[in-house]
Amino acid sequence: MVNNIKSPPWTLISSPRFGLRIHLVRHGETKGNREGLVIGQTHSDLTKEGKQQARAAGRAIITGRQQHSYWRYYSSDQSRAKDTARLILGIDDNYNDNDKVTSESNADTQICLHLDKRLRERAKGVREGRSKALNYEEAMALFRDEMYSEGNRDESKWIIPPLETDDQVWHRMEDWLNHLLRDAYIDCCDAGGNEIVLDKVGGNDDDHHHGSCSHPPFDCVMHDTFAVSHSGTIRIAIERLVADQIPDNVPKLISEKNGMKQEVILVPNTSITTIEIIPTAFVNNGSMMKKRGQEAPGPAPWCFQWSAKLISLTNTQHLQEVL
């Protein structure tokens, strides 16, 4: 896949010194999940089992650390994801979001949980809050009946819940990844704020594609990033990043999408998917690199090309203690 930038002044990263290892965690079971409802961007509380799932994931991810030292911690700003992240990280419910707090699971660890709307679930329109058995047309018919029963007969004034496409979800996820890579790039500057040495080239956007990679260079600094998100969003990220690496025998389910029934990857509650991303080129059409400690350039001008490798897909080993 190619970023939508025409003939940019690409900077090739021939010997990458930094990369991302993102750990995508789906939120714990919710009441809506248990009742077989489409939730999307509506609210649904975690069940008792969902909270147990999150704590079990925390014992695997944080207490055990899985031999990773996390660079950053993120969560969707939707309540079920935020509550899951807090339980995993052992954070008290009364702390201020985006402020540094001390994890209850490790008193020596300072954790800053960033809430990011780019990690939200895909908006699913009029299906939200209704049975998964209903397709979009059937849900729209119910919505129309509800509007008429409430006396709202002027369809031009109806506020129809938004429905996102896969491309729209990927656009915000890709923006989040570009943001992380930009910040990782800044972290890899030397103490004087000098840029890492790269090869500057020109060319067309067709010359630089996202792809798969075998492994990061031996001296590559990996930035482990923890993120709690949602099944639809995680599934789209997997498909866009490492589609060619998904095993044939991966569990799937039948889902309604774009008015059609289709098989999609099963992403269980609190499952963990790990993907390594190694940048291969980038373009910055905005301001020049600023020195470390100063405000970084905005997200829009920065665009990376990368190679991605699937490390672990929807791992649920930690749930054995909950069963």
C-alpha positions, 0 to 999 in steps of 0.5 A: 500500500502507498501513502497518498502523497504525490512525488514527495522528496522521500528520505530513504532509511537504508539502515533503520535505527528505530522501529515500532513493536505494537501490542494491540489488545482488544478490550474485555468482554462487555454487556453488549458482547454477551448479549450479541449486540453491535456496539461500535462507538456506543457505550457498553460496560465491562462484565465481571468476566471482562474485568477478570480477563483484563486483570489476567492480561495485565499479569501477562503484559505488565507484571511479567512484562513479556521481556518488553520495556514499554515505550508508551501506553495508549487506549481508545478513549471509549470507556470499555477500552479505557477501563480495560487499560486501567485494569491491565496497568493496575491504575486507580480509576481516580487518576487524571488521564494523560498524567503520569501515575504510579501503577498499582502492579509495580510501584517503581513504574511511572505509567502515562496512559494516553487516550486516543480517539484514533483507536476507537471502534469502527462506527457502525451506523444504525446497527449500533445497539441492535442484534448482530443478526440484523444486516444494515438494511434491516437495521435501517428499516427499524430505525425508520420505523422508530423515527416515524413512531416518534413523529419525525417524518421529515427524513431530511432532518433525521440524524443518522448514526455515522457509518465508517468504511474500512478505509476511513478506519485505516486512515486514522490508524495509519495517522496514529502509526505515523505519529508514533514513528515520527516521535520514535525518529525524534527519540533516535536523534543524538543528544544535540538534536541532530538528525540521524544520517539518511539518504535523501532521494526523490521519486514517485510514490509508486517507488515506495511501498509498505511490505513485509520484513524478515526481522529488524536490524541487530542495532535497531531500537524497538519502541514497544507500544501498548494499545487497547483498542477494539475488534474491528479496528484491530482486525483492519490494522492486521489486514492492512499491515500483515495480510500476507502473513495471516495463517490459513488456519486462523479462527474466523467468524461470519460478520456483516460488513458493507451490506454483505456477510463475509468471513473475518478474523476472530479477535477475542476479548483481551487477545494480544496481537504483536506486530513489528514495524520498520520504517524504510522511508519518510517525507516531512513536508512541514518544518525541519526537525527541531531539537529534542525537547522542543515541540515536534512538527504536526502529524499531517506533513509526516508520512512513513513507508514501512515493512511489517512483520507479524509476531503474534496473532490474537494470543489468548494464553493468559485467559486460561486462568479465567476459564 
